[in-house]
Amino acid sequence: MVKVSPNLVFRHLDEPKIAKAFKLLESDIEVQAYLQMTNVMAVGRLGYNDHGPVHSKITSGSALEIFAKRGGWVDPRQGRGVQPRGR
């Protein structure tokens, strides 16, 4: 069983492409500003739960876990399967 949390994404940063994308998004000021604004809209104005940086880490970590558990997916642009690294 996997505990869903904002830290889940960090379990997958040993994959170079994932680590590169994560670093790029985390260090991009514009992306971070958009994530902060989602909380202003969702939490502050609409009364929803978190939809900013924490939510993005939870959902991306969950997606990576599903990917790892499923054993990959078919990339329709490539026409062949994409496999995760063994865990």
N, C-alpha and C positions, 0 to 999 in steps of 0.2 A: 504494500500500500504506500502511496505517495502522499506526503503532507503538502497541500497546496499553500504556497506562501510567496512573497516577493523574492525570497532567496532561491527559489527553485531554478530560476534561470541560470544561476551561477554554477549549477551542476553540469551545465552543457558548454561551458566556455573553454573546454579543452579542445574543442573542434575549432581550427583556425578561422574558417569562414564565419562561423557564428560569433567567435570572439571579436573578429574585425568589425562585423556589422554592429554588435553590441557597443563596442567602444565608439564607433562613429556616431551612433544615435545618442549615446550618453553624453558625448562631448559637444554635440551640436546645439548651440544656443537657441536657434530657431525651433528645433524639435522640442527642446525642454520648455520653451515658452508656450508652445501649443499644448503640451501636456498639462502645464499649470493652468492654462485658460480653460481646459476641459473641466477642471475641478471648480473653477469659478462658475461656469455654466451649470454643470451637473449637480454639484453639492451646494454651492452658495445660492443659486437662483431656483433650481428645480427640486432641491431637497433629496436628490439621489445619493447613493453611496459613492465612494471614491471611483473616479474615472480618469485619474491623472497618472503620474509616474508609478505609483504603487500598482494600480490596476494594469498598466501596460507590462510591468514585470511579472505579475501573476499570470496574465493571459499568455504572454510569450513563453514563460516557463512551462505552463500547462501544455501548450502546443508542442513544445520540444519533447516533453515527456510522452505525449501521445505518439509522436513521430518515432521515438525510440522504441516504444512498446509495440507498435505496428510493424516495425521492421522496414520502414521506408514507404515510399509512395511512387506512383508513376508520374513523371514530369511530362505533361502533354506536349510541351515544346520540344522536348528531346526524343520522345517516343520510347524511352526506356526507364527502368526503375532507378530510383535514387535511394541508396542504402545508407543508413546511419553507421557510424563506427561502432564496433562491438563494445559492450559495457561489461 
